[in-house]
Amino acid sequence: MKKVVILQHRLLHYRTGLFERLRERCLLDDISVELVHGYATRRESSKKDEGVIEWARPVQNRCIEIGERDIIWQPYPASVSGADLVVIMQESRILSNYVHLARRFLLGKKVAYWGHGRNFQTRAPSGLRERWKSLLLTKVDWWFAYTEMTRDILVEAGFSSACITTLNNAIDTSAFKSDLNSVSDMDVNQVKEAMGIGSSDPVAVFCGSLYPDKRLELMVEAADYIRDRLPGFSLIVIGDGPSMQFVKAAQKERPWIHLLGVKKGREKAMYFKCASVMLNPGLVGLHIVDAFCAALVMVTTNNAKHSPEVAYLNHGQNGFSVEDSAAVYGQTVVDLFLDPDRLKVMRERALADSDVYSLENMVENFAKGIDLALRS
């Protein structure tokens, strides 16, 4: 039986389902998957986003704080030695990664990267860190790319497309879909009535962390533009974060903005079903999958610091990516609300894409890629 070791500097709660299913799926190919993970650093611990897997092998990382960065050394337990393939995250701050890259060069040990290809949120894309990361981009045997956007970066850098597996990064949306299906039209109308929204009024939703990269100022300005042209328009804002006070101040002058804080489970699903469009002018990440599950048409901007999952947005088909202008952004939403037939078609496309970008498909892609990497 072949053995694969996957290293994670910490185990995120939303990844536990992936690793549980991946281990079971790889056994069908006579492949054993071992997961080695550390724990959150001091600065990461406040997020309280770690998960637990009984069969995983936890280790105690060493961490040095340098400025705003945590430099990490992750031990490699002897109990997982002899792996046929080691999968490491493409993070330059994890010093122990360089040992695995050296073992590949000196001993011929197979190593694969799993990552974005580059830092999409960096404010110094030409800086030393990104140049260093680019230098090491092709120094592995295989790549597990988050999305097609990552694949394009790798091919452009000269890495063989035959040695790339596109995972189409996703989370387990089965519970959210179940919650959405449990919400009736009566439930939706009651929630709308409680907020003073008419049953046929146009409604958009924002859901995510509230911080500067989400471009909340542009969202409010565009919402004003929409409201001026569609007097019944309402915006539901779900989330919390450093920019909460800005949204609270905006809400005071705009009773049609409904700021709800963090919502989860069926309650979150009810508010999603009140809307038909998701406003997200800033960074787009995995929450685009939630939008698809609720058949929401996402509208964003084409110059925001997006994560690779923005690749799932197909302009004019399941969403829009427009220029950085409140007028252009707002008019795009207005035109969509005024064309119910197009809105219906786009919502149906978004819902269909929720089945494409699923955890089940990600697991299958990952398992097939592991098998190909071992055979290569």
N, C-alpha and C positions, 0 to 999 in steps of 0.2 A: 504493500500500500504506500503510495506517495504521500509525502507530508508537506503541508504549506503552513507557514507561520505568518500571521498578520499582526503588525505592531500598531498600537494606538497609544499616544502619550496619555490620554485619558479616555474612559469609556462613556460616551454620551448616551443619555437615556433613549434618544430616538434611533440609535443604532443597534440596540439590543435585538430587535426583531430581525434585522438584516443578518446579524451574525448567527443567530439561532437557526434561521432558515437556510443560510448558506452552508452551515456545517452539515445539516441533514441532506441538502441537495448534493453536496460534493461526495458524500458517502456512496451515492448511487454510481459515481464514477471511480470508486475505489480510491478516493482521496481523503486524507485526514486533514481537517482544518484546526489549527491551534491559534488561540487569540491571547496575546500578551498585552496587558495594558497597565499604565500607571494611574496616578490620581491627579486631580486638579491642582494647579499651583495655588499659592496664597491668593493671588489676584483673581484667579478663575473660580475659586471656591464660592464666591458670593453669588454666582449664577445658579448654583444648586441644580445642575443639569446632568449629573452623573447617573449611570445605570449600573446594574449588577447582573452578571451571568455566572452561574454556579461553576461551570466547567472551565471558565477562563482562568488565566494565570496572572494574577496581579503582582506587580513589582513596585518597589519604592523608588521613584525618580529622584534625581538630584537636580536642584534648580538654583540658578543664579539670576538675580534681578539686575539688569543693566538698563537704566533709563526706563522706558516703557515696555521693554521686552523681557520675556522670561527665557533664559537659555537653559535647555534641558538635556540631561543625560539619562537615558533609559537603559537599565540593565537588561541583559539578554540571558535568561535563565538556562543553565546547562540542560535542564529537563527537556528543552525543545531543540537542542542541538541536532545537527544532521538533517535539517530541513532541505527539501528539494527546491523550495522556492520561499523567499522571504519578501513580504509585501510591506513597504514602508511608506509613510505619508511624505509627500513632497514638501517638507518644511525645513528651511535652512537653519532654523534655531535649534533643531534637535541634533545635538552633536554626535550622538551615537549612530545616527544614520551614516556618517562618513566611514565608520568602521565596516558597516555592511557593504558600502560601495568599494572600500579597499579590499575586502574579502572577495568580492566579485572579480576585481582586477588581478589580484595575486593568486587566488585559489580557484577561480572559475565558478564560484557559487552564484546561482541565479538570484537576481534581485529585481523586483518590480516596484515602480512608483504608483501611488494612488493619489491623485490630486487635481488641481485646477490648471496646471501648466504655467500660470503666472499669478501674481497677486492682483486681483481685479480692483481692490480697494486702496492700493498704495497711492500715496501722494507724491512719490518719487519713482515713476516707472523706469527712469533711466539711471536710478541710483545704484550704488554698489551692491546692495542686497539683491536687487532684481537682476543685475548683470551676473552675479555669482550663481543665482538660481538658474539663469539661462544657460550658463556654462555647463552645468551638471544635467541639463534637461534630457540629454540623449545618452547618459552614461549608465543605463540600465538595460535589462534584457526585455522587459515588457512594461507596458503602460496601461493602467486602468484609469481612463479619462472620465471626468465627471459628466461631460456632455460633448456634443459635436463641436462646440466652440473650443473646448480643450483639444480635441483631435486636430482641428485646423491649426492650432498653435504648434502642436508637435510636428505635424507634417511640414509646416513652413520652416521649422527648425532643422529639418532633415532626418527626422526619426521615421523609420519604416512604418507605413500604415498597416502592414501585415502583422505588426507586433503591438497593435493598439486595440484595446477593448473599450468601447464606449458603454459606460454603465447606465447613463441616463439617471442621474442621482434622484432618489425619491425617498419618501417616508411612507410608513404604513397608514393609509387613509381609510382602511376598512371601517374603523370605529366612527370616523367623521361621516363617511357615507351612510352608515347605519343611522347616525343621529339625524342627518339631513332627510333621510327617507321617513323618519318617524314624525317629522314636523308636517302638520296638515295645513291646508289653506286657512282653516279657521284659526289655528295657532298664529299664523302670520298676520292675519287681519287684526287679531287681538293685540299683538305686539305693536303693530303700526298705530292702532287706535290709541294705545297708551302713550305713544310718542307724539300724537297729534298729526300723523301722516295719513293721508287719504289712501284708500285701497288701490287706486290706480295712479297715484302720484309717482313720478320718477325718483328712484332711490339709488344711491351709490354707497359703497362701504369701503373703508380703509381698515386693514387689520395688520398689525405688526408692532414692532418696537418703535417708540417715538424718540427719534434722535436725528441729528442734522442731515445725515446721508439720505434720509427718507424724503427730503425736499418738502417739508411740511408747509413752508411759506408759500411755495408755488401751488401746493394743493389747495390751500385756503383761498388764494387769489383766483385760481381757476374755478373753485366752487362758487365764488361770488359772481364770476362771469356766467356760469351756468344758471345760477339762481335768477340773475337779471333777465334771462331769456326764457327760463322755465320756472315761473313763480312757485310751482308746487314742489320744486326739487328739495330733497333732503339728503344729508350726508351723515352716515353712521360711522363713528370712529371707535375702533376696538383696539386696545393696547395701552401700554404704559412705557415710561422711560424718561430720560433726561429732558426731553422737550415737551413734557406734559404741561408745564405752565404756559408755554406758548399756545397750545391748543385750547387750554382752559380760558385764556384771555380772548382768543378768537371766538370761542363759543358764547361768551357773555354778550357780544354784540350780534350774535347770529343764533337765534333760538332754533333754527332749522338744522344746526349741527348738533348731533347727539353724541356726546362723549361718554363712553360706557366703561372705560378701563378694560382690564383683562377679562375675557370671557372664554370659557372652555366647554367642551362637550356639547350637549344638546342646546344649551343656552346660546352658545356661539353659533350653532347651526341655524337657530331661529332667526338671528339677526342677519346671517348670510342670505337666508331665503327671502328676506324683505327686499333685497337689492337685486339688480340685474347687471350692474357694472362695478368693478373694483378700481378705485382711484389709487394709483401708486406711482407718483411722478419720480420718486427716488429709487434707491437700490431695490432691485427685484432679486429674490432668492427662492428658497424652497416653498414659500407660501403661495407661489404661483400654482402649485399643485392643488392646494386647498381651493383656490379660485376656480380651477377647472372642475373640481368635484361638485361645486355648487352652481356650475354653469354660469359663472360670472365672466364677463368680458373685461380683461385687464387693460388699463390704459397707463402707459409709462412714458418716459422721455428717453431719447436715444443717446444722451450724453451723461447719464447718471452712472455712478460707480456700481454697476450691476455685478452680481455673482453669475457663475456660468449657467445657472438654470434659466436665465433670460433667453437662452437659445430655444426654449420651449415655446416662446411667444412667436407666433406666425402673423406678422403684420397684415391686418385686413381680413384675417381668417378666424383667429380665436382671440385677438386683441389688437392693440395699437401701440406703436412706438413712434412718438412724434417729437418735434423740435421743442427746445426749452423756451416755451412762451406760454404764458397763462391764457392768452387769447386763442392760440392754436390748439392748445390742450383742451381748453373749455369748449371750443367750437366742435372739436372732434366728438366730445361726449354729447353735446347738444344735438348734433346731426344724427348720432346713433339713436338717441331717445326719440327723435322725430321720424325715424324710419323703423317702425316696429317689425317689419318683415326681415330686414337685415339683422336687426338685433336678435331676433329669434334664431336665424340661421347661425349666427356667430356663437350664440349661447349653446346651441346644439353641438357645434364643432368643439367648443371648450369642454363640454361634458364628455364627448367622445375621446378627447385627448387625455382625460383623467385615467382612462384605461391603458393608455400607452405609457404614461409616466407613472408607473405603479411599482410598489416594492416587489411584487411577484416578478415583474419583468427585470428589475434591477438584479435580483437574486439569480435569475436564469442567465443574464448577461455575465455576471461575475463568475458563476460556476463554469460557464463555457470558456471564458477567458482564462481562468486558472488551468483548465484542462489543456487548452492550446499552448499556454506558456510552458507547461511541463513537457509537452511533446516537442516543442520547437527546438 
